[in-house]
Amino acid sequence: MQIVKRVFFFFLVNLLVVLTISLVVDLLGIQPYLTAQGLNYQSLAVLCLIWGFGGALISLSISRIMAKWMMGVQIIDPHTVNLEQRALVDTVYDLARKAKLTTMPQVGFYQSDEVNAFATGPSRHRSLVAVSTGLLQNMNEAQVRGVLGHEVAHIANGDMVTMTLLQGVINAFVMFFARLAAFAISQSVEGEQRRNMVRFISTIVFEVLLSFLGMFVVAYFSRYREYRADAGGAKFAGRQNMISALQGLQGLQMNSGPQMVLDNTDMNAFKISGRKKGGLLALLSTHPALEDRIASLQKAQIA
């Protein structure tokens, strides 16, 4: 049922993106980039920028709503009388004040055996921190504080917006150069029908190849920002709490305990966990290995 729900929202969001961007392109009166005279570079560049950034920005703008729908996140009332839930809210608020956030994040939890947490939202003023029930059941108070400090640091650093803008740049470059290369190749083909077919197939091939290369860039910056969030978590929640949280995750992975989640989706781009990967997978991982993050914190000078 959960898979069906996620597939439904995936198609719903993509339909929203297509309809919204198509309307914007129509209202702006942007002309097709292919004309009888050849390739209109200006129109192509504008279209690629709109489509490249449009999808990423729309997804970011509704990220909190998507988290609630797709992950089943239950938002906690800040005035709840439930002691455990109130303690979770108070901890996030305390960390948020230390991070100098002027607007407190929404705080929620979702039912899952995974041991994880994530931060999402379109800005520092409209953010959400959510934790799994698996995390609350398998980590002690100090470790939970470290995890929450890491997620609050993501919000304070503006990571959601930064990574969205980076993805938008990558999308635009992929679309532009794929169509440029496909157009160049198609010009050597005779016959309009065959030329259109070659251009269509070439565009798809180049988009797949360039998107794959773009994944390395996005993953590299994501790993860099994970180290920054760890440092922020250590500053807001305490170095030992942050290290203890990562060691707790490491221990659960090694013991093959509760399910550990790989972080390959947009919605959960700022999850806390990451597995040890080697070779090509290491370069495509959005999170550094836990042992590397622990070592970095142990050596870091935390103000």
Contacts in CASP RR format, 6 or more apart in sequence:
PFRMAT RR
TARGET T0000
AUTHOR 0000-0000-0000
METHOD contacts of the structure
MODEL  1
MQIVKRVFFFFLVNLLVVLTISLVVDLLGIQPYLTAQGLNYQSLAVLCLI
WGFGGALISLSISRIMAKWMMGVQIIDPHTVNLEQRALVDTVYDLARKAK
LTTMPQVGFYQSDEVNAFATGPSRHRSLVAVSTGLLQNMNEAQVRGVLGH
EVAHIANGDMVTMTLLQGVINAFVMFFARLAAFAISQSVEGEQRRNMVRF
ISTIVFEVLLSFLGMFVVAYFSRYREYRADAGGAKFAGRQNMISALQGLQ
GLQMNSGPQMVLDNTDMNAFKISGRKKGGLLALLSTHPALEDRIASLQKA
QIA
5 69 0 8 1.000
5 70 0 8 1.000
6 70 0 8 1.000
9 66 0 8 1.000
9 69 0 8 1.000
9 70 0 8 1.000
13 58 0 8 1.000
13 59 0 8 1.000
13 62 0 8 1.000
13 66 0 8 1.000
16 58 0 8 1.000
16 62 0 8 1.000
17 54 0 8 1.000
17 55 0 8 1.000
17 58 0 8 1.000
17 59 0 8 1.000
20 54 0 8 1.000
20 58 0 8 1.000
21 50 0 8 1.000
21 51 0 8 1.000
21 54 0 8 1.000
21 55 0 8 1.000
21 58 0 8 1.000
24 50 0 8 1.000
25 47 0 8 1.000
25 50 0 8 1.000
28 46 0 8 1.000
28 50 0 8 1.000
30 43 0 8 1.000
30 46 0 8 1.000
30 47 0 8 1.000
30 50 0 8 1.000
31 40 0 8 1.000
31 43 0 8 1.000
32 40 0 8 1.000
32 43 0 8 1.000
33 39 0 8 1.000
33 40 0 8 1.000
33 41 0 8 1.000
33 43 0 8 1.000
33 44 0 8 1.000
33 47 0 8 1.000
33 179 0 8 1.000
34 40 0 8 1.000
34 183 0 8 1.000
38 183 0 8 1.000
39 180 0 8 1.000
39 183 0 8 1.000
44 176 0 8 1.000
44 179 0 8 1.000
44 180 0 8 1.000
45 176 0 8 1.000
47 175 0 8 1.000
48 171 0 8 1.000
48 172 0 8 1.000
48 173 0 8 1.000
48 175 0 8 1.000
48 176 0 8 1.000
48 179 0 8 1.000
49 172 0 8 1.000
51 171 0 8 1.000
51 172 0 8 1.000
51 175 0 8 1.000
52 168 0 8 1.000
52 171 0 8 1.000
52 172 0 8 1.000
52 175 0 8 1.000
53 165 0 8 1.000
53 168 0 8 1.000
53 169 0 8 1.000
53 171 0 8 1.000
53 172 0 8 1.000
54 168 0 8 1.000
55 168 0 8 1.000
55 171 0 8 1.000
56 164 0 8 1.000
56 165 0 8 1.000
56 167 0 8 1.000
56 168 0 8 1.000
56 171 0 8 1.000
57 164 0 8 1.000
57 168 0 8 1.000
59 66 0 8 1.000
59 164 0 8 1.000
59 266 0 8 1.000
60 121 0 8 1.000
60 122 0 8 1.000
60 160 0 8 1.000
60 161 0 8 1.000
60 164 0 8 1.000
61 122 0 8 1.000
63 120 0 8 1.000
63 121 0 8 1.000
63 122 0 8 1.000
63 128 0 8 1.000
63 160 0 8 1.000
63 266 0 8 1.000
63 267 0 8 1.000
64 106 0 8 1.000
64 120 0 8 1.000
64 121 0 8 1.000
64 122 0 8 1.000
64 126 0 8 1.000
64 127 0 8 1.000
64 128 0 8 1.000
66 120 0 8 1.000
66 267 0 8 1.000
67 73 0 8 1.000
67 118 0 8 1.000
67 120 0 8 1.000
67 121 0 8 1.000
67 128 0 8 1.000
67 130 0 8 1.000
67 267 0 8 1.000
68 75 0 8 1.000
70 267 0 8 1.000
71 110 0 8 1.000
71 112 0 8 1.000
71 130 0 8 1.000
71 267 0 8 1.000
71 268 0 8 1.000
72 110 0 8 1.000
72 111 0 8 1.000
73 108 0 8 1.000
73 109 0 8 1.000
73 110 0 8 1.000
73 128 0 8 1.000
73 130 0 8 1.000
74 108 0 8 1.000
74 109 0 8 1.000
74 110 0 8 1.000
75 106 0 8 1.000
75 107 0 8 1.000
75 108 0 8 1.000
75 128 0 8 1.000
76 82 0 8 1.000
76 85 0 8 1.000
76 86 0 8 1.000
76 88 0 8 1.000
76 89 0 8 1.000
76 107 0 8 1.000
76 108 0 8 1.000
76 109 0 8 1.000
78 89 0 8 1.000
78 93 0 8 1.000
78 104 0 8 1.000
78 107 0 8 1.000
80 86 0 8 1.000
80 89 0 8 1.000
84 136 0 8 1.000
85 109 0 8 1.000
88 107 0 8 1.000
88 108 0 8 1.000
88 109 0 8 1.000
88 131 0 8 1.000
88 136 0 8 1.000
88 144 0 8 1.000
88 148 0 8 1.000
89 107 0 8 1.000
91 144 0 8 1.000
91 145 0 8 1.000
91 148 0 8 1.000
92 104 0 8 1.000
92 105 0 8 1.000
92 107 0 8 1.000
92 129 0 8 1.000
92 148 0 8 1.000
92 152 0 8 1.000
93 104 0 8 1.000
93 107 0 8 1.000
95 145 0 8 1.000
95 148 0 8 1.000
95 149 0 8 1.000
95 152 0 8 1.000
95 233 0 8 1.000
95 236 0 8 1.000
95 237 0 8 1.000
96 104 0 8 1.000
96 105 0 8 1.000
96 152 0 8 1.000
96 155 0 8 1.000
98 235 0 8 1.000
98 236 0 8 1.000
99 152 0 8 1.000
99 153 0 8 1.000
99 155 0 8 1.000
99 156 0 8 1.000
99 232 0 8 1.000
99 236 0 8 1.000
100 156 0 8 1.000
101 124 0 8 1.000
101 152 0 8 1.000
101 155 0 8 1.000
101 156 0 8 1.000
102 124 0 8 1.000
102 125 0 8 1.000
103 124 0 8 1.000
103 125 0 8 1.000
103 126 0 8 1.000
103 127 0 8 1.000
105 119 0 8 1.000
105 127 0 8 1.000
105 128 0 8 1.000
105 129 0 8 1.000
105 152 0 8 1.000
105 155 0 8 1.000
106 127 0 8 1.000
106 128 0 8 1.000
106 129 0 8 1.000
107 128 0 8 1.000
107 129 0 8 1.000
107 130 0 8 1.000
108 128 0 8 1.000
108 129 0 8 1.000
108 130 0 8 1.000
108 131 0 8 1.000
109 130 0 8 1.000
109 131 0 8 1.000
109 132 0 8 1.000
109 133 0 8 1.000
109 136 0 8 1.000
110 130 0 8 1.000
110 131 0 8 1.000
110 132 0 8 1.000
110 133 0 8 1.000
111 132 0 8 1.000
111 133 0 8 1.000
112 132 0 8 1.000
112 133 0 8 1.000
112 134 0 8 1.000
112 259 0 8 1.000
113 132 0 8 1.000
113 133 0 8 1.000
113 134 0 8 1.000
113 258 0 8 1.000
113 259 0 8 1.000
114 132 0 8 1.000
114 134 0 8 1.000
114 135 0 8 1.000
114 258 0 8 1.000
114 259 0 8 1.000
114 260 0 8 1.000
114 261 0 8 1.000
115 132 0 8 1.000
115 134 0 8 1.000
115 135 0 8 1.000
115 138 0 8 1.000
115 139 0 8 1.000
115 249 0 8 1.000
115 252 0 8 1.000
115 258 0 8 1.000
115 259 0 8 1.000
115 260 0 8 1.000
115 273 0 8 1.000
116 131 0 8 1.000
116 132 0 8 1.000
116 135 0 8 1.000
116 260 0 8 1.000
116 261 0 8 1.000
116 268 0 8 1.000
116 271 0 8 1.000
116 272 0 8 1.000
116 273 0 8 1.000
117 129 0 8 1.000
117 130 0 8 1.000
117 131 0 8 1.000
117 132 0 8 1.000
117 135 0 8 1.000
117 147 0 8 1.000
117 148 0 8 1.000
117 150 0 8 1.000
117 151 0 8 1.000
117 271 0 8 1.000
117 272 0 8 1.000
118 129 0 8 1.000
118 130 0 8 1.000
118 151 0 8 1.000
118 267 0 8 1.000
118 268 0 8 1.000
118 269 0 8 1.000
118 270 0 8 1.000
118 271 0 8 1.000
118 272 0 8 1.000
119 127 0 8 1.000
119 128 0 8 1.000
119 129 0 8 1.000
119 130 0 8 1.000
119 151 0 8 1.000
119 152 0 8 1.000
119 154 0 8 1.000
119 155 0 8 1.000
119 159 0 8 1.000
119 160 0 8 1.000
119 270 0 8 1.000
120 127 0 8 1.000
120 128 0 8 1.000
120 130 0 8 1.000
120 160 0 8 1.000
120 267 0 8 1.000
120 269 0 8 1.000
120 270 0 8 1.000
121 127 0 8 1.000
121 128 0 8 1.000
121 160 0 8 1.000
122 160 0 8 1.000
122 161 0 8 1.000
123 158 0 8 1.000
123 160 0 8 1.000
123 161 0 8 1.000
124 155 0 8 1.000
124 156 0 8 1.000
124 158 0 8 1.000
127 155 0 8 1.000
127 160 0 8 1.000
129 148 0 8 1.000
129 151 0 8 1.000
129 152 0 8 1.000
129 155 0 8 1.000
131 144 0 8 1.000
131 147 0 8 1.000
131 148 0 8 1.000
134 258 0 8 1.000
135 144 0 8 1.000
135 147 0 8 1.000
136 144 0 8 1.000
138 252 0 8 1.000
138 258 0 8 1.000
139 147 0 8 1.000
139 245 0 8 1.000
139 248 0 8 1.000
140 244 0 8 1.000
142 240 0 8 1.000
142 241 0 8 1.000
142 244 0 8 1.000
142 245 0 8 1.000
143 241 0 8 1.000
143 244 0 8 1.000
143 245 0 8 1.000
143 248 0 8 1.000
144 245 0 8 1.000
145 237 0 8 1.000
145 238 0 8 1.000
145 241 0 8 1.000
145 245 0 8 1.000
146 233 0 8 1.000
146 237 0 8 1.000
146 238 0 8 1.000
146 241 0 8 1.000
146 242 0 8 1.000
146 244 0 8 1.000
146 245 0 8 1.000
147 245 0 8 1.000
147 272 0 8 1.000
148 237 0 8 1.000
149 232 0 8 1.000
149 233 0 8 1.000
149 236 0 8 1.000
149 237 0 8 1.000
149 242 0 8 1.000
150 229 0 8 1.000
150 230 0 8 1.000
150 232 0 8 1.000
150 233 0 8 1.000
150 237 0 8 1.000
150 242 0 8 1.000
150 245 0 8 1.000
150 272 0 8 1.000
151 229 0 8 1.000
151 270 0 8 1.000
151 272 0 8 1.000
152 233 0 8 1.000
152 236 0 8 1.000
153 228 0 8 1.000
153 229 0 8 1.000
153 230 0 8 1.000
153 231 0 8 1.000
153 232 0 8 1.000
153 233 0 8 1.000
153 235 0 8 1.000
153 236 0 8 1.000
154 160 0 8 1.000
154 225 0 8 1.000
154 229 0 8 1.000
154 270 0 8 1.000
156 232 0 8 1.000
157 225 0 8 1.000
157 228 0 8 1.000
157 229 0 8 1.000
157 232 0 8 1.000
159 225 0 8 1.000
159 228 0 8 1.000
159 229 0 8 1.000
159 270 0 8 1.000
160 269 0 8 1.000
160 270 0 8 1.000
162 221 0 8 1.000
162 225 0 8 1.000
163 218 0 8 1.000
163 221 0 8 1.000
163 222 0 8 1.000
163 225 0 8 1.000
163 269 0 8 1.000
166 217 0 8 1.000
166 218 0 8 1.000
166 221 0 8 1.000
167 218 0 8 1.000
170 211 0 8 1.000
170 214 0 8 1.000
170 217 0 8 1.000
170 218 0 8 1.000
173 210 0 8 1.000
174 207 0 8 1.000
174 210 0 8 1.000
174 211 0 8 1.000
174 214 0 8 1.000
175 207 0 8 1.000
177 206 0 8 1.000
177 210 0 8 1.000
178 203 0 8 1.000
178 206 0 8 1.000
178 207 0 8 1.000
178 210 0 8 1.000
179 203 0 8 1.000
179 206 0 8 1.000
181 202 0 8 1.000
181 206 0 8 1.000
182 198 0 8 1.000
182 199 0 8 1.000
182 200 0 8 1.000
182 202 0 8 1.000
182 203 0 8 1.000
182 206 0 8 1.000
183 199 0 8 1.000
185 198 0 8 1.000
185 199 0 8 1.000
185 202 0 8 1.000
186 195 0 8 1.000
186 196 0 8 1.000
186 198 0 8 1.000
186 199 0 8 1.000
186 202 0 8 1.000
187 195 0 8 1.000
189 195 0 8 1.000
189 198 0 8 1.000
215 284 0 8 1.000
216 283 0 8 1.000
216 284 0 8 1.000
218 286 0 8 1.000
219 283 0 8 1.000
219 284 0 8 1.000
219 285 0 8 1.000
219 286 0 8 1.000
220 283 0 8 1.000
222 269 0 8 1.000
222 286 0 8 1.000
222 287 0 8 1.000
223 285 0 8 1.000
223 286 0 8 1.000
223 287 0 8 1.000
223 288 0 8 1.000
226 286 0 8 1.000
226 287 0 8 1.000
226 288 0 8 1.000
226 293 0 8 1.000
227 288 0 8 1.000
227 293 0 8 1.000
227 296 0 8 1.000
229 270 0 8 1.000
230 242 0 8 1.000
230 246 0 8 1.000
230 293 0 8 1.000
230 296 0 8 1.000
230 297 0 8 1.000
231 297 0 8 1.000
231 300 0 8 1.000
231 302 0 8 1.000
232 242 0 8 1.000
233 242 0 8 1.000
234 241 0 8 1.000
234 242 0 8 1.000
234 243 0 8 1.000
234 297 0 8 1.000
234 300 0 8 1.000
234 302 0 8 1.000
235 302 0 8 1.000
235 303 0 8 1.000
238 302 0 8 1.000
239 297 0 8 1.000
239 300 0 8 1.000
239 302 0 8 1.000
242 297 0 8 1.000
243 294 0 8 1.000
243 297 0 8 1.000
243 298 0 8 1.000
245 272 0 8 1.000
246 290 0 8 1.000
246 293 0 8 1.000
246 294 0 8 1.000
246 297 0 8 1.000
247 290 0 8 1.000
247 294 0 8 1.000
249 260 0 8 1.000
249 272 0 8 1.000
249 273 0 8 1.000
249 274 0 8 1.000
249 290 0 8 1.000
250 290 0 8 1.000
250 291 0 8 1.000
250 294 0 8 1.000
252 258 0 8 1.000
252 260 0 8 1.000
253 260 0 8 1.000
253 273 0 8 1.000
253 275 0 8 1.000
253 290 0 8 1.000
260 273 0 8 1.000
260 274 0 8 1.000
260 275 0 8 1.000
261 268 0 8 1.000
261 271 0 8 1.000
261 273 0 8 1.000
262 274 0 8 1.000
262 275 0 8 1.000
263 269 0 8 1.000
263 271 0 8 1.000
263 273 0 8 1.000
263 274 0 8 1.000
263 286 0 8 1.000
263 287 0 8 1.000
264 286 0 8 1.000
269 286 0 8 1.000
271 287 0 8 1.000
273 287 0 8 1.000
273 290 0 8 1.000
274 285 0 8 1.000
274 287 0 8 1.000
274 288 0 8 1.000
274 289 0 8 1.000
274 290 0 8 1.000
275 285 0 8 1.000
275 289 0 8 1.000
276 289 0 8 1.000
276 290 0 8 1.000
276 291 0 8 1.000
277 284 0 8 1.000
277 285 0 8 1.000
277 289 0 8 1.000
282 289 0 8 1.000
288 296 0 8 1.000
END
